[in-house]
Amino acid sequence: MKIEILGMRCPKCKTLYQNTLVALKNSGKEAEVIKIEDLAKITEYAVMITPALVIDGEVKSAGKVLSPEDIQQLL
């Protein structure tokens, strides 16, 4: 599984990244987690507001910080 956190170094983006790590740990699943801060790459996903959570190439959330529990449900 590949998880991407899209955002430009904002506090909300950092929180989403940390919440994703917690969700993975709690679920017992393994995944590659990457932070994407390149605006060109972010716009490739047609995301207009960050932070965004992308799982295996599919945008699952944009514009809000999901809790670890919410992320776990998406995994």
Protein Blocks (a to p, Z undefined) as FASTA:
>chain_A
ZZddddehiaklmmmmmmmmmmmmmnopacdddddfbfklmmmnopabdcdddeehiafb
ghiacdfklmmmmZZ
